[in-house]
Amino acid sequence: MNKVNWKSKLGSRKFWALIAGVATSILAAGGAGDDTTLKVTGIIGAVGSCVVYMLAEAYTDGKASGSDDTAE
């Protein structure tokens, strides 16, 4: 059984683009207006950007201090 590396997944811009695309498709299929779809997609993009930034900073800080928490 393969274990999912969530740290890697959450740090992927492709993952967040997928989530935004899926959310947009679901909202469109559900009859949500353009305004709602735009707001939800914007929120997903903002959260994704923050997560990617935090993981990148944590990785950089870990490398600078000499400890590597990414090896699992």
N, C-alpha and C positions, 0 to 999 in steps of 0.2 A: 504494500500500500504506500503510495507516494504522499508525503506530507507537504502541504501547501506552505510556502514561505510567504506569509502575509506581509512581512516587512518589505520584501521585494515587490510584491504586488501593489501595495499601497504607495510605494515610491515610484511607480511607473506612470508616466504621462499617458501612455497608451491605455492603461486601465481606466484612468479618469475620463479619457475621451470616449471609451466604451460605455461607461456609466452614464455620461451626458447623452450619448446617442440613444441608449436604451430608454432613459427617462423621457427624452423628447418624443420618441416613437410612441411610448405608452400614453403620454399626455395628448398627443395628436389623435391617437386611436380612441381615447376617452372623450374627445370633444372639447378639450381645454382650449381656451383662447390663446392667441399669439402672445399676449401680455404675460399670462401665467407660465407658458412654456419658456419664454425668455427669462423670466425671473428664476425659475427652477434650474434651468441650464446654467445661469450665472452663478447661482449658489453652489452648484456642484463644481463648477470650475474654480471658484474661490476656495472651497474646502480642499479640493484636490491640490491646488497650488500650495496651500499652507502645509498639507501633509508631506508633499514632496520636499518642500523647503526644510521642514523640521527633521525629516529623515536624513537629508543631505548634510545638514549642520551636525546632527548627532554622529554621523559617520565621520565627518571631518574632525570633530572634536575628539572622537575615539582614537583616530589615527594620530592626532597631535599629542595625545597623552600617552601613547604607546600601548594602549589596550585595544584589542580587536574583539568587539562584541558580536560581529557578524558571522563568525565561524560557528556553524551548527550543523 
